Amino acid sequence: MNLSPKAMRFMVEALEFRIAAYQNQLDTEMGEGISDDQISDLTNDLLFLESLLQELQKALDVPVAKVF
């Protein structure tokens, strides 16, 4: 898949939003009886999203040659 820098920036923003939501959910629900399986699932998803975010941010740091 070949995404434009603008598309990648939108994806970065969406990932940052979802990461924050997962982190907030973990922070607020840890004391509210959430099961260990749910905590594990959220944590795994959070780590996966963070790795995707890092990859997209690295891709955005690479200069793109303009085609005329």
VMD Tcl script that builds the backbone (N, CA, C; Angstrom):
set m [mol new atoms 204]
animate dup $m
set s [atomselect $m all]
$s set {name element resname resid chain x y z} {
  {N N MET 1 A 0.851 -1.164 0.000}
  {CA C MET 1 A 0.000 0.000 0.000}
  {C C MET 1 A 0.904 1.237 0.000}
  {N N ASN 2 A 0.601 2.155 -0.855}
  {CA C ASN 2 A 1.380 3.371 -0.977}
  {C C ASN 2 A 0.496 4.551 -0.574}
  {N N LEU 3 A 0.712 5.078 0.625}
  {CA C LEU 3 A -0.121 6.151 1.158}
  {C C LEU 3 A 0.573 7.490 1.023}
  {N N SER 4 A -0.207 8.514 0.790}
  {CA C SER 4 A 0.339 9.866 0.733}
  {C C SER 4 A 0.707 10.326 2.145}
  {N N PRO 5 A 1.603 11.298 2.260}
  {CA C PRO 5 A 1.936 11.830 3.590}
  {C C PRO 5 A 0.709 12.350 4.334}
  {N N LYS 6 A -0.226 12.951 3.611}
  {CA C LYS 6 A -1.443 13.451 4.254}
  {C C LYS 6 A -2.249 12.293 4.835}
  {N N ALA 7 A -2.385 11.211 4.091}
  {CA C ALA 7 A -3.117 10.038 4.580}
  {C C ALA 7 A -2.428 9.458 5.812}
  {N N MET 8 A -1.099 9.402 5.784}
  {CA C MET 8 A -0.361 8.875 6.931}
  {C C MET 8 A -0.533 9.770 8.157}
  {N N ARG 9 A -0.576 11.089 7.956}
  {CA C ARG 9 A -0.790 11.998 9.089}
  {C C ARG 9 A -2.172 11.789 9.704}
  {N N PHE 10 A -3.185 11.570 8.859}
  {CA C PHE 10 A -4.527 11.267 9.375}
  {C C PHE 10 A -4.512 9.966 10.170}
  {N N MET 11 A -3.800 8.978 9.677}
  {CA C MET 11 A -3.716 7.702 10.378}
  {C C MET 11 A -2.973 7.846 11.705}
  {N N VAL 12 A -1.915 8.657 11.718}
  {CA C VAL 12 A -1.189 8.916 12.964}
  {C C VAL 12 A -2.124 9.553 13.981}
  {N N GLU 13 A -2.885 10.537 13.545}
  {CA C GLU 13 A -3.817 11.209 14.446}
  {C C GLU 13 A -4.871 10.229 14.985}
  {N N ALA 14 A -5.389 9.376 14.117}
  {CA C ALA 14 A -6.389 8.393 14.543}
  {C C ALA 14 A -5.790 7.392 15.527}
  {N N LEU 15 A -4.569 6.949 15.262}
  {CA C LEU 15 A -3.909 6.020 16.179}
  {C C LEU 15 A -3.653 6.680 17.536}
  {N N GLU 16 A -3.203 7.926 17.514}
  {CA C GLU 16 A -2.961 8.630 18.778}
  {C C GLU 16 A -4.258 8.747 19.585}
  {N N PHE 17 A -5.360 9.026 18.909}
  {CA C PHE 17 A -6.651 9.134 19.577}
  {C C PHE 17 A -7.057 7.796 20.191}
  {N N ARG 18 A -6.925 6.718 19.423}
  {CA C ARG 18 A -7.318 5.388 19.903}
  {C C ARG 18 A -6.396 4.932 21.037}
  {N N ILE 19 A -5.103 5.224 20.940}
  {CA C ILE 19 A -4.161 4.869 22.007}
  {C C ILE 19 A -4.545 5.573 23.295}
  {N N ALA 20 A -4.854 6.850 23.197}
  {CA C ALA 20 A -5.263 7.617 24.380}
  {C C ALA 20 A -6.549 7.046 24.971}
  {N N ALA 21 A -7.490 6.650 24.115}
  {CA C ALA 21 A -8.749 6.081 24.602}
  {C C ALA 21 A -8.507 4.754 25.316}
  {N N TYR 22 A -7.665 3.903 24.753}
  {CA C TYR 22 A -7.338 2.630 25.404}
  {C C TYR 22 A -6.647 2.872 26.740}
  {N N GLN 23 A -5.701 3.807 26.738}
  {CA C GLN 23 A -4.981 4.094 27.983}
  {C C GLN 23 A -5.928 4.624 29.049}
  {N N ASN 24 A -6.833 5.506 28.650}
  {CA C ASN 24 A -7.831 6.033 29.575}
  {C C ASN 24 A -8.727 4.919 30.103}
  {N N GLN 25 A -9.116 4.012 29.221}
  {CA C GLN 25 A -9.961 2.894 29.624}
  {C C GLN 25 A -9.227 2.010 30.633}
  {N N LEU 26 A -7.965 1.746 30.386}
  {CA C LEU 26 A -7.184 0.951 31.339}
  {C C LEU 26 A -7.046 1.669 32.673}
  {N N ASP 27 A -6.778 2.967 32.632}
  {CA C ASP 27 A -6.584 3.740 33.858}
  {C C ASP 27 A -7.856 3.792 34.699}
  {N N THR 28 A -9.008 3.949 34.053}
  {CA C THR 28 A -10.253 4.115 34.810}
  {C C THR 28 A -10.882 2.787 35.215}
  {N N GLU 29 A -10.668 1.746 34.431}
  {CA C GLU 29 A -11.334 0.479 34.710}
  {C C GLU 29 A -10.502 -0.487 35.542}
  {N N MET 30 A -9.233 -0.186 35.768}
  {CA C MET 30 A -8.387 -1.098 36.533}
  {C C MET 30 A -8.971 -1.317 37.923}
  {N N GLY 31 A -9.524 -0.297 38.512}
  {CA C GLY 31 A -10.077 -0.419 39.849}
  {C C GLY 31 A -11.556 -0.758 39.872}
  {N N GLU 32 A -12.159 -0.934 38.715}
  {CA C GLU 32 A -13.604 -1.147 38.650}
  {C C GLU 32 A -13.987 -2.575 38.309}
  {N N GLY 33 A -13.139 -3.531 38.604}
  {CA C GLY 33 A -13.495 -4.920 38.413}
  {C C GLY 33 A -13.352 -5.453 37.009}
  {N N ILE 34 A -12.550 -4.845 36.179}
  {CA C ILE 34 A -12.308 -5.371 34.839}
  {C C ILE 34 A -11.502 -6.669 34.988}
  {N N SER 35 A -11.810 -7.652 34.169}
  {CA C SER 35 A -11.151 -8.954 34.297}
  {C C SER 35 A -9.705 -8.885 33.797}
  {N N ASP 36 A -8.922 -9.830 34.250}
  {CA C ASP 36 A -7.532 -9.909 33.817}
  {C C ASP 36 A -7.438 -10.143 32.310}
  {N N ASP 37 A -8.372 -10.916 31.761}
  {CA C ASP 37 A -8.385 -11.159 30.312}
  {C C ASP 37 A -8.644 -9.870 29.539}
  {N N GLN 38 A -9.572 -9.049 30.028}
  {CA C GLN 38 A -9.862 -7.772 29.364}
  {C C GLN 38 A -8.670 -6.829 29.456}
  {N N ILE 39 A -8.029 -6.799 30.613}
  {CA C ILE 39 A -6.839 -5.962 30.777}
  {C C ILE 39 A -5.748 -6.425 29.814}
  {N N SER 40 A -5.575 -7.734 29.718}
  {CA C SER 40 A -4.571 -8.286 28.811}
  {C C SER 40 A -4.877 -7.933 27.359}
  {N N ASP 41 A -6.136 -8.071 26.962}
  {CA C ASP 41 A -6.538 -7.739 25.591}
  {C C ASP 41 A -6.294 -6.264 25.287}
  {N N LEU 42 A -6.705 -5.395 26.188}
  {CA C LEU 42 A -6.495 -3.957 25.983}
  {C C LEU 42 A -5.013 -3.618 25.919}
  {N N THR 43 A -4.237 -4.212 26.794}
  {CA C THR 43 A -2.799 -3.940 26.817}
  {C C THR 43 A -2.139 -4.410 25.524}
  {N N ASN 44 A -2.502 -5.609 25.066}
  {CA C ASN 44 A -1.944 -6.119 23.812}
  {C C ASN 44 A -2.318 -5.228 22.632}
  {N N ASP 45 A -3.585 -4.821 22.578}
  {CA C ASP 45 A -4.029 -3.930 21.505}
  {C C ASP 45 A -3.298 -2.592 21.576}
  {N N LEU 46 A -3.121 -2.080 22.768}
  {CA C LEU 46 A -2.426 -0.810 22.966}
  {C C LEU 46 A -0.987 -0.902 22.463}
  {N N LEU 47 A -0.297 -1.970 22.807}
  {CA C LEU 47 A 1.087 -2.154 22.360}
  {C C LEU 47 A 1.159 -2.285 20.841}
  {N N PHE 48 A 0.202 -2.996 20.251}
  {CA C PHE 48 A 0.173 -3.140 18.799}
  {C C PHE 48 A -0.045 -1.787 18.115}
  {N N LEU 49 A -0.998 -1.008 18.625}
  {CA C LEU 49 A -1.255 0.313 18.047}
  {C C LEU 49 A -0.056 1.231 18.186}
  {N N GLU 50 A 0.643 1.146 19.314}
  {CA C GLU 50 A 1.839 1.972 19.508}
  {C C GLU 50 A 2.934 1.596 18.516}
  {N N SER 51 A 3.075 0.313 18.204}
  {CA C SER 51 A 4.085 -0.092 17.222}
  {C C SER 51 A 3.699 0.383 15.822}
  {N N LEU 52 A 2.406 0.310 15.492}
  {CA C LEU 52 A 1.950 0.859 14.210}
  {C C LEU 52 A 2.216 2.355 14.116}
  {N N LEU 53 A 1.948 3.057 15.194}
  {CA C LEU 53 A 2.179 4.500 15.239}
  {C C LEU 53 A 3.647 4.820 15.000}
  {N N GLN 54 A 4.537 4.088 15.647}
  {CA C GLN 54 A 5.975 4.318 15.463}
  {C C GLN 54 A 6.391 4.094 14.013}
  {N N GLU 55 A 5.860 3.049 13.382}
  {CA C GLU 55 A 6.188 2.763 11.985}
  {C C GLU 55 A 5.704 3.883 11.063}
  {N N LEU 56 A 4.495 4.358 11.295}
  {CA C LEU 56 A 3.988 5.461 10.472}
  {C C LEU 56 A 4.796 6.732 10.685}
  {N N GLN 57 A 5.161 7.011 11.926}
  {CA C GLN 57 A 5.958 8.206 12.201}
  {C C GLN 57 A 7.328 8.113 11.550}
  {N N LYS 58 A 7.918 6.927 11.537}
  {CA C LYS 58 A 9.201 6.739 10.851}
  {C C LYS 58 A 9.046 6.975 9.357}
  {N N ALA 59 A 7.976 6.455 8.789}
  {CA C ALA 59 A 7.727 6.627 7.355}
  {C C ALA 59 A 7.534 8.096 7.005}
  {N N LEU 60 A 6.923 8.854 7.893}
  {CA C LEU 60 A 6.725 10.288 7.644}
  {C C LEU 60 A 8.030 11.067 7.731}
  {N N ASP 61 A 9.003 10.547 8.462}
  {CA C ASP 61 A 10.295 11.222 8.597}
  {C C ASP 61 A 11.176 11.061 7.362}
  {N N VAL 62 A 10.862 10.085 6.513}
  {CA C VAL 62 A 11.650 9.843 5.303}
  {C C VAL 62 A 11.223 10.840 4.231}
  {N N PRO 63 A 12.193 11.589 3.698}
  {CA C PRO 63 A 11.817 12.562 2.667}
  {C C PRO 63 A 11.273 11.849 1.427}
  {N N VAL 64 A 10.248 12.440 0.857}
  {CA C VAL 64 A 9.622 11.882 -0.340}
  {C C VAL 64 A 10.006 12.749 -1.523}
  {N N ALA 65 A 10.516 12.103 -2.581}
  {CA C ALA 65 A 10.893 12.845 -3.783}
  {C C ALA 65 A 9.642 13.294 -4.521}
  {N N LYS 66 A 9.630 14.537 -4.920}
  {CA C LYS 66 A 8.492 15.063 -5.684}
  {C C LYS 66 A 8.618 14.639 -7.129}
  {N N VAL 67 A 7.507 14.248 -7.710}
  {CA C VAL 67 A 7.477 13.874 -9.113}
  {C C VAL 67 A 6.820 15.008 -9.880}
  {N N PHE 68 A 7.503 15.457 -10.925}
  {CA C PHE 68 A 6.988 16.585 -11.702}
  {C C PHE 68 A 6.354 16.116 -12.973}
}
mol reanalyze $m
mol bondsrecalc $m
mol representation Tube
mol addrep $m
